[in-house]
């Protein structure tokens, strides 16, 4: 049986600057360890330095800036371990599950291996190299910068910072070289667990799992491919057993394992399979898969996986107007994808626990997400993240990790490195049913013509995304679609063409429209999976990471933590507040500025969701940029911040993604009242809609019984723009509410006059208790009632509007004092 010895825990680490001694002098048993500090493995050198009091918490103030020297040192890790006699006598490997980045590994003073890919494990055969009793294991490691000193930067990287780091050559998280939402903090260290393995027989090297569902859904197969390493020189006769205990299924095959790694395919038939569905379309039944390898009836290795049965396709049928649809289809049903972009939740990549992944996925689900896109600039996601998505029905679009650059696919060594990496990742993540689409990269096709790339070379990475990776996907995982880039268009159209493929509608915020998020209202993108609006973090978060004497706009730490797009597009965040509410950022108190910035971000993201949802399935997603933060930010694209606080945009987005939703939208010379039903069941209830006046009154007030057909958006009714104009567009808005059995299910409103030009009436809000609800009422329209500006109180709703004379209900525990309103956005 394969045996394992964990080598995690407390190691020693020391940095070298090339002047005060050389790393090679510190890999022998007798080396002086007095200048080493304690290292936690797995971990990152920054965390060890912080624990030793040598640098500050990199999330606070300008500490990340002061820690820049860490990336330029060469680090030596040391540990000693006792090798059991069996490990010394048998075939043995040292396994580093993650090294960041260029590592040379020494055992008892001798070099035994090298590794230079953050995303793949490093397995070193140490058969015959262990000694009985104490062994000394050393790792010389550097962040990657030294490894690219002699590589050309200009042909691959646009912009000065990237030409300096040459990040395209380095297979590690690209955002750590600085991104608009991340500081430069180049990690270095042993970032995943380390262990010693040994056996006198074969071991399982990898297992691919994928389902195959019959068209009539009455039967399915769960396929496995078991890759087995026979380290001996002789073939081994073995039995491979695949079990699916949930349905009491067992399949055995007898094989002869040749020397080296060989592949063996098994499958289990599943009658009447329980299908995995994205929420809210159904349940998430999962099947356990156990693999055993037996030699002479003795188990020599075991692997356990968990999977789900579903089919996945992308419908790209011709669109009746122009171009094609782009619709995710799970089990043959079209699914509208609602959600955000996921970035790694910590600038220290080793720092995310399974609980943190789970908490973030749960917060996304609470916001009615059913989709997350793993953006291609950080890292392949973790099993703990995908386990949560499998269990909660969240669809995952996964970019391969290439973003906003050119990559040296024309370099043979690099080309092979990334092909091996993608092969490993595709096998490793294959069991997860939530992972639905593999995508080649983020924006490599789209930005190439526009950014300042040296155009002298033919595209060096085209063959990776259009030749090698599609072939690896087809060979390694025939169950999932592969899409070459995001955004990407077929038929040689411009990659971000709105009418084909997927889109990044960045004309709002980053291009011509700047802060005018109402421009989303006309966007016909078929599958928008980026596009967003910046908003300030909550006051509690700002006070947590800004030093006490820097808690003001544009302070040094504020700017260091600010999103760079606030500078690329001159003062984007500050001018948005002026543009919409007519207030100058610099004249506002910090909390007042933060409040408006957050409320406006929520407005923008609701516009994004409303627009694409009401076009269901002409548009079939509303995936915005971006869901979560990687560190505490002054302004960010996110709705949940680094400290897991719900930003002010969180609840507006949650309401905008409700499965049953009413959406008023201007179309030609009418306002159409759309009813959207995301579920696969018919919904029946009442729609109340019309025109409200800011100062009170409902000059148009209609009520009809409605039937919302499953999985569709329908037009419930229309209101003529001429009627609205006659009432006055600056004194009124269109509203809509859906009720089920007398209870409100969705409320929405539409303005066509900017907030600063509306004629506001002074809010007069009353709150009363009704059972386990708080009921809010006001005779006039109230914008953005705020109960918890810090985003950490256990409220189930926040930043909502009160329509004149119409009750607004929220769940409120009957034993708690009634909520207190902290502020309104009404001007
Ligand atoms: C998109 C993303 C990221 C970036 C964002 C905001 O294009 O792919 O690269 O953070 O824009 O600039």
Boltz pocket constraint, residues with backbone or C-beta under 6 A from the ligand:
constraints:
  - pocket:
      binder: B
      contacts: [[A, 179], [A, 180], [A, 181], [A, 377], [A, 404], [A, 442], [A, 443], [A, 504], [A, 510], [A, 530], [A, 565], [A, 625]]
      max_distance: 6.0
